[in-house]
Each structure stands twice: as C-alpha cells, then as structure tokens.
Amino acid sequence: MRPTTEDAVPATGTEPSPNLWRNRAFNLLWTSQCLSDLGSAMANLALPLLVLQMTGSPTRAGLVGTTGLLAGMVCRLPAGIVADRFDRRRLMVVCDALRIVAFAVLGVAVLADAASLAMVLVLVVVNAAANAVFSTAEHAAVRNLVRPGQLSDAVARNEARSYGTQLAGPQLGGLLFGLGRSLPFLGNALSYLLSLAALLAIREPMQEPRDKAVAGPSGRAAGAEGVRFVLGNPFLRALLLIAAPLNMAFTGMLFAIIVSLQRSGTSSYLVGLASTIFAVGGLLGALAAPSLQRRLRLPTLILVLSWATAVLMAGSALLSTSVLAAVPLAAAVFLGPTANAALFGYQAAITPDHLQGRVFSVIILAATSAAALAPVLAGLLLDRVSSTAALMVFALIVGIAAVTATFSSGIRSMSTGT
C-alpha cells in the first residue's frame, strides 16, 4: 500500500520536522506518562518481591509476572477495538482511575498486613488490561496531537521515555520497598493521579469526529478490519515476519546472559549492571533516533538493524560468561528505537484514524507474542548446551530474519513506493 496523503511523507524520515518541544498537548501527555511509567517500573519490581516475602515461593512470585504478560496479550486486540470505538480521552481517564484505586487499595492492604496472593493477582490482571487499553489509546491519539512532521519524533520521544524509566524505576522501586513495603504501590497510585490531572488539562481532540458510517462493525468483525489492513500492506506484512524473531531474540539473549552470569558466579551487582548496560543502549538510541531517521530510510534501517544485530549477538555469545556480553547487545539495541519511531510514524501516517487502535494492536501483538517464549527457550538451551552455544541460537534466529529482510519484496515495496 502506498501513502497517498501528505501525512505519510514525514513518517519516512526524509523531511525535517517542526520543534516538538513547543507542542503543549503532546508535552503534557509525554510528561505525565514519564511519571506514570516510572511508577509502573517501581511497582513491577516490588510486586514479585512482595509475593516472595508473603509466600516464600519463587514459583508464586514468577506467577505474578506470567499472569501480567498473559493478561496483556489477551487484552491487546480488544484494546484496539475499544480505542477505535470510544472516546480516547475518556478511556485513558477511566484506565488511570482504575489503576489509582487498584494500587491505592494494595498499598493500604500492605500497610495493614492484609495483602494476599489473590489480591495481587487480581491487581495484576486489572493493571495489565488497563495498560493495554491506555497504551493503545495513547498511541492512536498522538497523530491528532502533533503535526504530520512531528509523528516520528513523537514516537522517538516515547521510546526514550520507556528506556529512561526502565533505568530509574527499578532502582527507585527497590529503594522504596526497602524503606516500606507499601511505598512503591502508593507511589504508583500517585503517578497515575498525576497522569490523570495532565490528561484533563489537554484540551485538544484526541481523535477525528466519529459517525456510524466511519465507526464500522463491532466485535470480531472490527478486529478483523485491523488484521486485514496490516496484511493488505506488503511492507507491514513483511515487517511482522522480521520483527517477531528480532524481539524474541533480544528477550532471550538478555535472559540467557543474566542466567549465564549467575551460573558463573558473577556478583549480583554485576548481573544487574548487565541489564543497565542494555537499557543505556536503548536510551542512547532513542535520543539519537530523530537525527538517525532523517538520514536513513526505514527499509535501510531494517536491513542495517537486522544484520548488525546478528553479528553483535554472535559477539555477545562469545562473551557469555562476562558482563561485557551486554555491551554488544546494547550496541545492537541502539538502532531499535530509531526503527520503531520510523515504523510507527509510518503506520500512524498511513492508517485511517478510525483504525489506529486496531492496527497498532495487531502489530504489537504479532511482533511481541513470540518474545513470551524466549525465556523458556533460553532455559531449555542452557540446560542442554553451553552458554555460548545457547546464545548463538538467538544470533542465528536474527540471521534468518536478516536474510528474510534482504530478499523480501514487501520491504523493497516501500523503497520503490509501490
């Protein structure tokens, strides 16, 4: 599918974009979500720690994370339908209100020593569902808050927000949990309250006017519309075949490196440093994304990212028992935010407003669902082969994706504009 409007042009990164820092509405949303994401990162670290203290069972602590991932995946496609069917601002307000109540209740329960595993699991499901709806509605709303030339830069800013909060949130969450077990959860409730206040301060519309003719079908038919749009675009269709193994490999590599370091007797501090190095690579990449995407077209970015990642992951595999293994992996993730910014800028530009939520949900679900299997695959490999061989498997997976990208007619279709 070829972009036919002026909106699609800037998303390819070929023209300079206006100054996004002067956009009041987007900056309100972005700042509020920085605080919200920071609170989420704190709570995500504190939740398994709380369950471990309550039950003494690592398995039950792991159940919390698995429940959240599964709930998020189940809710992803319905979230796209809801974000396209209802008012996006109201949806985000409702999601924030639910999360404020949920984490405030848990925080008070922890203070009163009345928290239970069942309460935590219910909170995790509610939070995952609210996160899926909120993030989808937020992404769908961005096109209505920024100028066409700001789309890719806006996505890049969101990428930087994500990596930045990943760096600071867990450390802050661990500190607060040590001071008082309820503090990370009450702090997260406060972050959602600030998010809610910022949302209410945004006056600009977050979607185009709706009527019954544009709204289209509901239920399964509505979800199918988003799937058809993605599969009907040769570039997006080809990209899913590449994004899924890339995301799976990054998740599996990071997990395998951490386990390998632990098995080799590396100190906990250095094991944590490996994750920090990885996050720093993503943050630096997100900060460089606006400049890089104006110099490289999206198809070129995908090819460079795929081949560079395959080579760098192979380098990480050779350093599997050293914290230095995280350095090539951080270098590999450096181009990821640029590719994401250009991709979702392109997607937002070519997708009709009434399909934004569903198309985004389809892409995210297809691109990330395989990543849920990565820790299991990494664990099985580490039980049967050496650390170096296990990590090489993920490098090979990315190598196959790179070959697919190189010969894909769908990727070439964007380069030629067909």
C-alpha positions as CSV (number, residue, x, y, z in Angstrom):
1,M,0.0,0.0,0.0
2,R,1.3,3.4,-0.9
3,P,0.9,6.5,1.2
4,T,-1.4,8.9,-0.6
5,T,-1.5,11.8,1.8
6,E,1.0,14.4,2.9
7,D,0.8,12.9,6.4
8,A,2.7,9.9,5.2
9,V,5.7,11.8,3.8
10,P,7.4,12.9,7.1
11,A,7.0,9.4,8.6
12,T,9.7,8.1,6.2
13,G,12.2,10.4,7.8
14,T,13.0,12.3,4.6
15,E,12.0,15.8,5.8
16,P,12.8,17.8,8.8
17,S,10.1,18.0,11.4
18,P,8.9,21.0,13.5
19,N,10.0,21.5,17.1
20,L,8.1,19.1,19.2
21,W,9.0,20.8,22.4
22,R,6.6,23.6,21.7
23,N,3.6,21.3,21.4
24,R,1.8,21.8,24.7
25,A,-0.7,19.0,24.3
26,F,1.9,16.3,23.5
27,N,4.3,17.5,26.1
28,L,1.6,17.3,28.8
29,L,0.8,13.7,27.7
30,W,4.5,12.8,27.5
31,T,5.5,14.3,30.8
32,S,2.5,12.6,32.6
33,Q,3.5,9.3,31.1
34,C,7.1,9.7,32.2
35,L,5.8,9.8,35.8
36,S,3.3,7.0,35.2
37,D,5.9,4.7,33.5
38,L,8.3,5.4,36.4
39,G,5.6,4.4,38.9
40,S,4.9,1.2,36.9
41,A,8.6,0.3,36.8
42,M,8.7,0.7,40.6
43,A,5.6,-1.5,41.1
44,N,6.8,-4.1,38.6
45,L,9.9,-4.7,40.7
46,A,8.1,-4.5,44.0
47,L,5.2,-6.9,43.2
48,P,7.3,-10.1,42.9
49,L,9.3,-9.1,45.9
50,L,6.1,-8.6,47.9
51,V,4.8,-12.1,46.9
52,L,8.1,-13.7,47.7
53,Q,8.0,-12.2,51.2
54,M,4.4,-13.2,51.7
55,T,4.7,-16.8,50.4
56,G,8.4,-17.6,50.4
57,S,7.8,-19.2,46.9
58,P,9.8,-18.1,43.8
59,T,7.3,-20.0,41.7
60,R,4.4,-17.9,43.0
61,A,6.4,-14.8,42.6
62,G,7.0,-15.8,39.0
63,L,3.3,-16.5,38.6
64,V,2.7,-12.8,39.1
65,G,4.8,-11.8,36.1
66,T,3.4,-14.6,33.9
67,T,-0.1,-13.6,34.7
68,G,0.5,-10.0,33.8
69,L,2.1,-11.0,30.4
70,L,-0.7,-13.3,29.5
71,A,-3.4,-10.8,30.6
72,G,-1.8,-8.1,28.5
73,M,-1.6,-10.4,25.4
74,V,-5.3,-11.4,25.8
75,C,-6.4,-7.8,26.1
76,R,-4.3,-6.4,23.3
77,L,-6.6,-6.9,20.4
78,P,-9.8,-6.0,22.3
79,A,-8.0,-2.8,23.4
80,G,-7.5,-1.8,19.8
81,I,-11.2,-2.2,19.1
82,V,-12.1,-0.2,22.2
83,A,-9.7,2.6,21.4
84,D,-11.3,3.0,18.0
85,R,-14.9,2.6,19.2
86,F,-14.9,5.0,22.2
87,D,-13.6,8.4,23.1
88,R,-9.9,8.0,23.7
89,R,-9.5,10.7,26.3
90,R,-12.3,9.2,28.4
91,L,-10.8,5.7,28.0
92,M,-7.4,6.9,29.3
93,V,-9.1,8.7,32.2
94,V,-11.0,5.6,33.2
95,C,-7.8,3.5,33.0
96,D,-6.0,5.9,35.2
97,A,-8.8,6.0,37.7
98,L,-8.9,2.2,37.8
99,R,-5.1,2.0,38.4
100,I,-5.2,4.7,41.1
101,V,-7.8,2.7,43.0
102,A,-6.1,-0.7,42.5
103,F,-2.7,0.4,43.7
104,A,-4.0,2.5,46.5
105,V,-6.0,-0.4,47.8
106,L,-3.0,-2.7,47.6
107,G,-0.8,-0.1,49.3
108,V,-3.2,0.3,52.2
109,A,-3.6,-3.5,52.4
110,V,0.2,-3.9,52.6
111,L,0.3,-1.3,55.4
112,A,-2.4,-3.2,57.3
113,D,-0.6,-6.5,56.6
114,A,-3.8,-7.7,54.9
115,A,-2.5,-8.3,51.4
116,S,-2.8,-11.7,49.8
117,L,-1.7,-13.5,46.7
118,A,-5.2,-13.5,45.3
119,M,-5.4,-9.7,45.7
120,V,-2.1,-9.3,43.9
121,L,-3.2,-11.5,41.0
122,V,-6.4,-9.5,40.6
123,L,-4.5,-6.3,40.6
124,V,-2.0,-7.6,38.0
125,V,-4.9,-8.6,35.7
126,V,-6.7,-5.2,36.1
127,N,-3.4,-3.3,35.6
128,A,-2.5,-5.3,32.5
129,A,-5.9,-4.7,31.0
130,A,-5.8,-1.0,31.8
131,N,-2.2,-0.7,30.4
132,A,-3.3,-2.4,27.2
133,V,-6.2,0.0,26.6
134,F,-4.3,3.1,27.8
135,S,-1.2,2.5,25.7
136,T,-3.3,1.7,22.6
137,A,-5.5,4.8,23.0
138,E,-2.4,6.9,23.7
139,H,-0.6,5.8,20.5
140,A,-3.8,6.2,18.5
141,A,-4.2,9.8,19.9
142,V,-0.7,11.0,19.1
143,R,-1.5,11.7,15.4
144,N,-4.2,14.1,16.5
145,L,-2.0,15.9,18.9
146,V,1.1,16.5,16.7
147,R,1.7,17.9,13.3
148,P,2.4,15.5,10.5
149,G,6.1,16.2,10.5
150,Q,6.3,15.5,14.2
151,L,5.0,11.9,14.1
152,S,8.3,10.1,14.0
153,D,9.9,12.4,16.5
154,A,6.9,11.9,18.9
155,V,7.3,8.1,18.8
156,A,11.1,8.5,19.3
157,R,10.4,10.7,22.4
158,N,8.1,7.9,23.7
159,E,10.9,5.3,23.1
160,A,13.3,7.5,25.1
161,R,10.7,7.7,27.9
162,S,10.4,4.0,28.0
163,Y,14.1,3.2,28.3
164,G,14.7,6.1,30.7
165,T,12.1,4.9,33.2
166,Q,13.5,1.3,32.8
167,L,16.8,2.7,34.1
168,A,15.5,4.7,37.0
169,G,12.3,2.9,38.0
170,P,13.6,-0.5,39.3
171,Q,16.3,1.2,41.4
172,L,13.8,3.6,42.9
173,G,11.3,0.8,43.5
174,G,13.9,-1.3,45.3
175,L,14.8,1.7,47.5
176,L,11.2,2.5,48.4
177,F,10.4,-1.2,49.1
178,G,13.3,-1.3,51.5
179,L,12.0,1.7,53.3
180,G,8.4,0.5,53.4
181,R,6.7,-2.3,51.5
182,S,3.7,-0.2,50.7
183,L,5.6,2.8,49.3
184,P,6.2,1.6,45.7
185,F,2.4,0.9,45.3
186,L,1.3,4.1,46.9
187,G,3.9,5.9,44.8
188,N,2.5,4.3,41.7
189,A,-1.1,5.3,42.6
190,L,0.3,8.9,42.9
191,S,1.9,8.7,39.5
192,Y,-1.4,7.7,37.9
193,L,-3.1,10.6,39.7
194,L,-0.6,13.0,38.1
195,S,-1.3,11.3,34.8
196,L,-5.0,11.8,35.2
197,A,-4.5,15.5,36.0
198,A,-2.4,16.0,32.9
199,L,-5.0,14.3,30.7
200,L,-7.7,16.5,32.0
201,A,-5.6,19.6,31.2
202,I,-5.3,18.6,27.5
203,R,-8.0,20.4,25.5
204,E,-7.1,19.3,22.0
205,P,-9.3,16.4,20.5
206,M,-7.6,13.0,20.5
207,Q,-9.5,11.6,17.6
208,E,-11.3,12.7,14.5
209,P,-15.1,13.1,14.7
210,R,-17.0,9.7,14.6
211,D,-20.2,8.8,12.9
212,K,-21.8,5.4,12.4
213,A,-20.6,5.1,8.8
214,V,-17.0,5.6,9.8
215,A,-17.2,3.6,13.1
216,G,-17.8,0.4,11.1
217,P,-18.5,-3.0,12.5
218,S,-18.1,-4.2,16.1
219,G,-16.8,-7.3,17.8
220,R,-14.8,-9.8,15.8
221,A,-15.6,-8.0,12.5
222,A,-14.0,-4.9,13.9
223,G,-10.9,-6.8,15.0
224,A,-10.7,-8.4,11.5
225,E,-10.6,-4.9,9.9
226,G,-7.3,-4.2,11.7
227,V,-5.9,-7.6,10.7
228,R,-6.9,-7.0,7.0
229,F,-5.3,-3.6,6.9
230,V,-2.0,-4.9,8.2
231,L,-2.0,-8.0,6.0
232,G,-3.1,-5.8,3.0
233,N,0.0,-3.7,3.3
234,P,3.0,-5.5,1.8
235,F,5.5,-3.6,3.9
236,L,3.7,-4.1,7.2
237,R,3.0,-7.7,6.4
238,A,6.7,-8.4,5.6
239,L,7.8,-6.5,8.7
240,L,5.9,-8.7,11.1
241,L,8.0,-11.7,9.8
242,I,11.1,-9.8,10.8
243,A,10.0,-8.1,14.0
244,A,8.8,-11.2,15.8
245,P,12.1,-13.1,15.7
246,L,14.1,-9.9,16.5
247,N,12.0,-9.2,19.6
248,M,12.2,-12.9,20.6
249,A,16.0,-12.9,20.2
250,F,16.5,-9.7,22.3
251,T,14.4,-11.1,25.1
252,G,16.0,-14.5,25.0
253,M,19.6,-13.1,24.8
254,L,19.2,-10.8,27.8
255,F,17.6,-13.6,29.9
256,A,20.3,-16.1,28.8
257,I,23.1,-13.6,29.6
258,I,21.7,-13.0,33.1
259,V,21.4,-16.7,33.8
260,S,24.9,-17.4,32.4
261,L,26.4,-14.7,34.6
262,Q,24.6,-16.1,37.7
263,R,25.8,-19.7,37.0
264,S,29.4,-18.5,36.5
265,G,29.4,-16.9,40.0
266,T,29.2,-13.3,38.9
267,S,28.1,-10.9,41.7
268,S,24.5,-9.7,41.9
269,Y,25.7,-6.2,41.3
270,L,27.4,-7.1,38.0
271,V,24.4,-9.1,36.9
272,G,22.2,-6.0,37.5
273,L,24.8,-4.0,35.6
274,A,24.3,-6.1,32.5
275,S,20.6,-5.1,32.4
276,T,21.5,-1.5,33.0
277,I,24.0,-1.5,30.1
278,F,21.3,-2.9,27.8
279,A,18.9,-0.2,28.9
280,V,21.5,2.5,28.3
281,G,22.0,1.3,24.7
282,G,18.3,1.7,24.1
283,L,18.1,5.1,25.8
284,L,21.0,6.4,23.8
285,G,19.4,5.0,20.6
286,A,16.1,6.7,21.5
287,L,17.9,10.1,22.0
288,A,19.7,9.7,18.6
289,A,16.5,8.5,16.8
290,P,15.3,11.8,15.4
291,S,18.6,12.5,13.8
292,L,19.2,9.0,12.5
293,Q,15.8,8.6,11.0
294,R,16.3,11.8,8.9
295,R,19.4,10.2,7.5
296,L,18.2,6.6,6.9
297,R,15.1,5.4,5.2
298,L,13.0,2.8,7.1
299,P,13.8,-0.1,4.8
300,T,17.5,0.7,5.1
301,L,17.1,0.9,8.9
302,I,15.6,-2.6,9.0
303,L,18.3,-4.1,6.9
304,V,21.1,-2.5,8.9
305,L,19.4,-3.3,12.2
306,S,18.9,-7.0,11.3
307,W,22.4,-7.7,10.0
308,A,24.2,-5.6,12.7
309,T,22.1,-7.4,15.4
310,A,23.0,-10.8,14.1
311,V,26.7,-10.0,14.1
312,L,26.6,-8.3,17.5
313,M,24.7,-11.1,19.2
314,A,27.3,-13.5,17.9
315,G,29.8,-11.3,19.7
316,S,27.8,-11.4,22.9
317,A,27.7,-15.2,22.7
318,L,31.5,-15.4,22.7
319,L,31.5,-13.3,25.9
320,S,28.6,-15.2,27.5
321,T,30.2,-15.6,31.0
322,S,31.3,-12.0,31.2
323,V,29.3,-8.8,32.0
324,L,30.9,-7.5,28.8
325,A,28.4,-9.7,26.9
326,A,25.9,-7.0,27.5
327,V,27.9,-4.4,25.5
328,P,27.4,-5.8,22.0
329,L,23.8,-6.4,22.9
330,A,23.4,-2.8,23.9
331,A,25.0,-1.7,20.7
332,A,22.5,-3.9,18.8
333,V,19.5,-2.4,20.5
334,F,20.9,1.1,19.7
335,L,19.1,1.2,16.3
336,G,15.9,-0.3,17.7
337,P,14.3,2.9,18.8
338,T,15.0,4.6,15.5
339,A,13.4,1.7,13.6
340,N,10.4,1.7,16.0
341,A,10.0,5.5,15.6
342,A,10.1,5.4,11.8
343,L,7.8,2.3,11.7
344,F,5.1,3.6,14.0
345,G,5.4,7.1,12.4
346,Y,4.8,5.4,9.0
347,Q,2.0,3.3,10.4
348,A,0.2,6.3,12.1
349,A,0.5,8.3,8.8
350,I,-1.0,5.7,6.5
351,T,-3.7,4.3,8.8
352,P,-7.1,6.0,8.9
353,D,-7.9,7.5,12.3
354,H,-10.8,5.1,13.0
355,L,-8.4,2.1,12.5
356,Q,-5.4,3.4,14.5
357,G,-6.0,1.4,17.7
358,R,-6.7,-1.9,15.9
359,V,-3.8,-1.7,13.5
360,F,-1.4,-0.8,16.4
361,S,-2.7,-3.7,18.5
362,V,-2.3,-6.2,15.6
363,I,1.3,-5.0,15.0
364,I,2.3,-5.1,18.7
365,L,0.7,-8.5,19.3
366,A,2.3,-10.1,16.3
367,A,5.7,-8.6,16.9
368,T,5.9,-9.4,20.6
369,S,4.0,-12.6,21.2
370,A,6.9,-14.8,20.3
371,A,9.0,-13.0,22.9
372,A,7.0,-14.6,25.7
373,L,8.5,-17.9,24.6
374,A,12.1,-16.6,24.7
375,P,12.9,-17.2,28.4
376,V,11.6,-20.8,28.2
377,L,13.6,-21.5,25.1
378,A,16.7,-19.9,26.6
379,G,16.3,-22.0,29.8
380,L,15.9,-25.2,27.7
381,L,19.0,-24.4,25.7
382,L,21.1,-23.5,28.8
383,D,20.1,-26.8,30.4
384,R,21.4,-28.8,27.4
385,V,24.3,-26.9,25.7
386,S,27.0,-24.4,26.7
387,S,26.2,-20.8,27.3
388,T,28.0,-19.8,24.1
389,A,26.0,-22.3,22.0
390,A,22.7,-21.2,23.6
391,L,23.3,-17.5,22.8
392,M,24.4,-18.4,19.3
393,V,21.0,-19.9,18.6
394,F,19.4,-16.4,19.1
395,A,22.0,-14.9,16.9
396,L,21.1,-17.5,14.2
397,I,17.4,-16.6,14.6
398,V,18.2,-13.0,13.9
399,G,20.5,-14.0,10.9
400,I,17.5,-15.8,9.4
401,A,15.4,-12.7,9.9
402,A,18.1,-10.6,8.2
403,V,18.1,-12.9,5.2
404,T,14.3,-12.6,5.0
405,A,14.5,-8.8,5.1
406,T,17.2,-8.7,2.4
407,F,15.1,-10.7,-0.1
408,S,11.6,-9.5,1.0
409,S,9.6,-8.0,-1.8
410,G,7.5,-6.3,0.9
411,I,10.5,-4.4,2.3
412,R,11.5,-3.5,-1.3
413,S,8.0,-2.2,-2.0
414,M,8.4,0.7,0.4
415,S,11.8,1.5,-1.1
416,T,10.2,1.8,-4.5
417,G,7.0,3.3,-3.3
418,T,4.8,0.5,-4.7
